[in-house]
């Protein structure tokens, strides 16, 4: 009995050593708990693509189709407003003009109706703070009369069409250059029609988040009024979630990642010392928990940490812009005019689309641009107008 008791005591002593406990914690966390909890999180390293990607993509498409039908019913049930109620009085200069760029897409999803109905509903809920906001529709379909959703929205909002008939005056240009010219046309028309202080240029598959207007109010009046942010060329409201990880080319994220470890390392070490009854912190244990928390944050997904910032507008982050994607871009009136001049000098092509062209201006023209984290819009369009795909996936 004494020998058996000594053996059990020896095993307990070995397990009670910090290296054994911390090794066990690592194995349990990364080998058992995290895979079990996170295997359905789309933007996590633990996501099981083979099990979930196809059914989740199909579920997303079905939900998107239902949302499109709901948006159609929204405008069908909405009484036809007078021009001053929704379309806006052009004699009044809006503080924020929301310009929706639209082209004919898959009819059953009614992408542009989803975007417009969400913006309209949020403006109605926003109250007095949003009375100086207006919605403007820019139809860049080559045969504008065939775009039925745009025709429906034209009874509610002011609208401009780039093309008057099927004949395209720019038929000789490639699709990427056409997209850039359409984009520039809509931005220019926004300035000419309303002369707003800010233009939010939104593509027709970029549905706004519920908190977009309170956050923009805070950003434009408080954060972006600071000298080093005030003259930015643009502010992006969206960056793809799959590109928001810490291990990415953006050096600012590495600093954020290290800061997370420096904060959580001592905090978790203190909790460990209290639970294990150890008298004080040691640097090896602090270092372990710093690396442990950094690894856990990256593997679970930085995107999910960013979601915590939605608790209040002041928590949203503004960081230097990254290259990809233009579903929702905010321009001040002076920066919009600069962008229009710059875009005339650039020719887009495959591999150098308008998002890359805009980003290239930051280097060639010495401009600055920023992106908001987390995203203020949801990119719902799985069917691209540039790259046809009959079987789209979420990733």
N, C-alpha and C positions, 0 to 999 in steps of 0.2 A: 504493500500500500504506500509506504513511504517513497519507494522508488518511482511508482506511478505518479504520485503527487509531484515529485520533483520534475518528472518529465513534463507534466502539464504546466507547471510553473515556468519551466524553461521555454516552452512554446509560447506562453503568454508574454514573457519578457521579450522574446524575439519579435512577436507581432507588435508589441508596444513601442518598439523602436521607430522613430520618425520615418526612416527610409522605407520600412515595411508598410507603415500606414499610408504614406503618401503614394507609394507604388500601387497599393490596393485601391486607393481613391482614383488614381489615374485609369486603371484597368476597368473599374466599375463605371466610371463616368463615360469614357470614350468607347468602351467595348460593349456596354450593356445599356445604360440609361439613355444616353444621347441618341443612339440609333433607334431605340424603341420609341422615344418621344418625338424625334424629328424626321422620321422616315417619310412623312407626308408634307414636309415643309419644302415648297418648290425651290427656294433659293438657298437651301442648306446643302452642305457637302454630304449629309446623311440621306438626302432624298433618293428614293429608290426609283429611278427612271423606268426601269423595265416593268415594275409593278403599277406605277401610278400615272405616268406621263400620258399615255393614250386615253384612259378613261377621264382623267382630269381635263385634258384638252377638249374632249367631246362634251363634257359637262359645261365647260366654259362657253363653248359655242352655242349650246342649247340655251344657257342662261342669257347670253348676249342676244340671241334671237328673241327671247321673251322680253328683254329690256327694250329692244327695237320696237316690238309691237306695242309695248306700254307707252313709249315715246310718241308713237303714231296716234294712239288714242288720246294722249295728253293734248296734242294740238287739235285733234278733231273735236274734242270736248270743250276746248277753250273758245270762248266767244271771240269773234273778230274784233280786235281792239281798234281804237282810233289812233292816228299817227303819233300823237303826243304821248300816249300811254306806254307804248312799247318801242316803236321805231325810233322815237326820239325827235326832238326839235333841233334841226341843224343850226338854228340861230344860237343855241346854247352850246358852249364849248364843253364837251365832256372831260372829266378828269381822267377817266379810264375808258377807252374804247376796246371792246372785245370783238375782234374780227375773226370770223370763222371761215377758213378757206375750205371749199368743198368741191369735190368732183364726184361723178357718178361711180358708185361702188356696188357691192352686192345688195340688191334691193331688200332682201328679207331681213337684213340686220339694221337698216335705217340708222347708220352710224351718225350722220349729221343731225338727225332728229334726237338721238340720245344726248349729244353734246348740247344742242340748243335748248332742249327741255330742261336739262340739269342747270344750265346757266340761268335760264329764265326763272326757274323755281327758287334758286338760291338768291337771285336779285330781289324777288318778292319777299323772301324771308329776311333779307339783310336790313331792310328798312331805310331810315334816313341816311345812313352812312353810304348807301349805294345809289342815291338819287342822281348822282353825277356820273353813273356808269351807263353805258349804252352798248347794245349788241348790233353788229354790222355783219352782213353776209356777203362773201365774195365767191361767186360761182365761176370756176375756171374750167368747167366742162366745155369741150369743143362744140358740142351741140346743146346749148344751155336749156332749150325747151324740153329735152329728153330727161333732164334731171328732175324727176317728179318731187322728190323730197325738198329740193331747193325751191321749186315752184310753190309748194305748200308754205314753206317758211317765208317766202316773199310776201305773203299776206299779213305777216306779223312783224317782220323786221325790214329795215332798209336793206337793199341788196344791189350789188353791182355785178354785171357779167363781163368777163373779159372778151369773149367771142360772141359774135352776132349770128353766126351760122356755122355750118359744118366746116367750111373752108378755113384752114389754119394758116394765118399769115406767116407762121414760123415753122412750116412743115419740114423745112430742111434741117432743123436742129434736132439733136438727140433728146431722148426723154428726160435726161437729167438736167440738161440746159433749159428745156421747157419748164420743168418744175421750178427751177431757180427764177425764171422770168415771171412765172405765175405768182410766185412768192413775192417778188419785188413789186409786181403790179398791185397786189392786194395791200401791201404795206404803203405804197404811194397813194392809192385811192383812199386809204384810211386817213392819211394826213390831209389830203385835198378836201375830202367830204366833211370832215369834222374838226380838223386842227386840234386834236386832243393833246393833253399833257403826256399821257402814256397810251401805248398801243399794246394790247395783249393779242398776239397773232397765234391763233389756235388752229391746228389741223382738225379735220372733221371726224377723227376717231380718238380725240383726246378729251375724255369726260372729266370734268373738274371734281376734286374732292370737296366734301361738305364744308370744310373750314377755309376754303380758298380766299374768300373776301376778307375775313378778319386778319388772316396772315398777311395778305398783300397790303392791307391798310397799315399794319404794323411795320412791315418791311420798308414800304415806300416813304412813310412819314418819319420813321425812327432810324432804322438801320441804314438804308440807302441814302439818307441825307448827309451821312458822314463824308468828308472830303475824299477819302481813298476809295469810296464806293459810288459816289455820286455820278461820276462821268463814265460809268461802265458802258460798254458797247451794247450789251444785252444781259438779261437775267433769264437763265433757263429754269423752267418749272418742272422739268422731268429729265431723269437719266435712268436708263434701263436697270432694273433691279439686279439683273445678273452681272452687271458691271460695277456694282457698288461694294464689292468686297475690299478688304484691307490689302490683300496681295494683288495689287494693280499698279499701273504705271504712275499714279498720282502720288507724289511724295508727301502731300499733306495728310493723306490717310495713314501713312506709316507713323507720322508724328502722333496722330490721334490714337493709333493702336498702342504705341508705347505709353501714351498718357493713360490709357485704360489700364494697362498693366501696372503702372506706377500707383494708380489709385486703388485698384482691387488687390494688388499684392499685399500691402500692409493690412488692409481691411480683413481679407480672408485669413491672413496669418494670425491676426488678433483673435478671430473667432476660433481658429484651430487651437491656439494656445489656451484659450479659456476652456474649450471642450476637453482637451487632453490633460488639463491641469498643469501645464508647463509654465514656469514662472515668467519667462520673458521671450521676446522675439529674437530670432537669429537670422542673419543675412541669407544663409542657404534656404531657409523655409520661406522667407519673404520672396526671394528670387523664384523659388518653385511656384508659389501661388501667382506671381506675376505672369510667368510663362503659361501656367495652367489656365488662367483667365483669358489671356490673349489667344491661346489655341482654341478654347471653347467658344469665344466670341466669333472667331473666323470660321470655325467649322459649322456652328449653328447658323451663322449668317448675320453679317453686319446690318443687312436690311431690316431685320427684326429688332435690333437695338435702335435703329433710327426711328422706328414707329413710336417709340416712347416719347419722342419729341412732339408728338401731336397733342400732348396734354395742354399746351399753351402756345400761343403765337410767338412769345419771346424765346421759346426753346428751339425754334427752327434755326437751322444752321445755314450760313451763306459762305460758300467756299469757292475757290477759283474754278472756272468752268472746265469741263472735259469735252472731248471731241464729239462724241456721238449724239445725234438725234435732235430734232427740232419740233416735236409735237406741240409745245407751248413755249413761246418766247416773248418776253416782255421788253419793250423798247421805250425809252423816253423819246419825246419828239426830236430833240437834237441828235440823239444817237440813231434814230430811224433814218434821218436824212443822211447821216454819215454812211450808214449801211447801204442805202440806195446808191450812193456814189461809188462805194467800194465794189458792189456787185456788178456794176456795169463794166468793171475792169476784168472780171473773172469769167471764164468759160467752163461750165461744168460738163462732166463726162462720167462714164463708169469708173468708180474708184475715187472720184472727186465730186461727190454730190454736194448739195447746198449746205448740209451740216458741216462737212469737212471744209468747204469753202469759207464759211463764216468763222470757223475755228482758226483757219489759216491767217485770218486778218489780225488776230491777236499778236502774232509774231511779226508779220510783214508791216503792219501799220502801228505797232507799239500800243495797241489797245488792251483793255482789260475787260473781262466778262466773268460772270459768277453763276453758280447753280444753287438752288434751294434744296435743302435736305430736311426731312423726307419729301418725296414728290408731292406736288400740289395737283397733279392730274393723273388719271389712270389711262394708259394706252390700251384701248380695247380692240383696236382693229387688227385682226389676225390675217386679213386679206389685203395685201399691199397693192397699191395702184401702180407701182413700178416693177415689182417682182411677183408675177402671178404664181400662186401656190394653191393647188386644189386640196391639199391635205396639211393644213397648218398645225403646228404644235406650240405649246406655251413656251417652250425653250428652243 
